[in-house]
């Protein structure tokens, strides 16, 4: 996996975590994503694991 791909995966992961945190604090409300907040965190950590290899 190239460094560019790893960087992209890390950026996507960080964006998901920031989005989750903002939704958890009710600063941003996206009703469609609300039921999937747990899975957003899981996907984010999986992306970080894949990018770290």
WOWO-V283238 format. One line per field, one symbol per residue. ss: DSSP state (H for helix, E for strand, C for the rest). phi: phi as a letter, one per 40 degrees, with the letter a starting at -180 (. if undefined). psi: psi as a letter, one per 20 degrees, with the letter a starting at -180 (. if undefined). A space follows every 10 residues. Layout:
ss->???
phi->???
psi->???
//
This chain:
ss->CCHHHHHHHH HHHHHHHHHH HHHHCCCCCC HHHHCCHHHH HHHHHHHHHH HHC
phi->.ccccccccc cccccccccc cccccgcbbb dccdcbcccc cccccccccc ccc
psi->prhggggghg gggggggggg ghhhjkhpon hhigijgghg gghghghhgg hi.
//
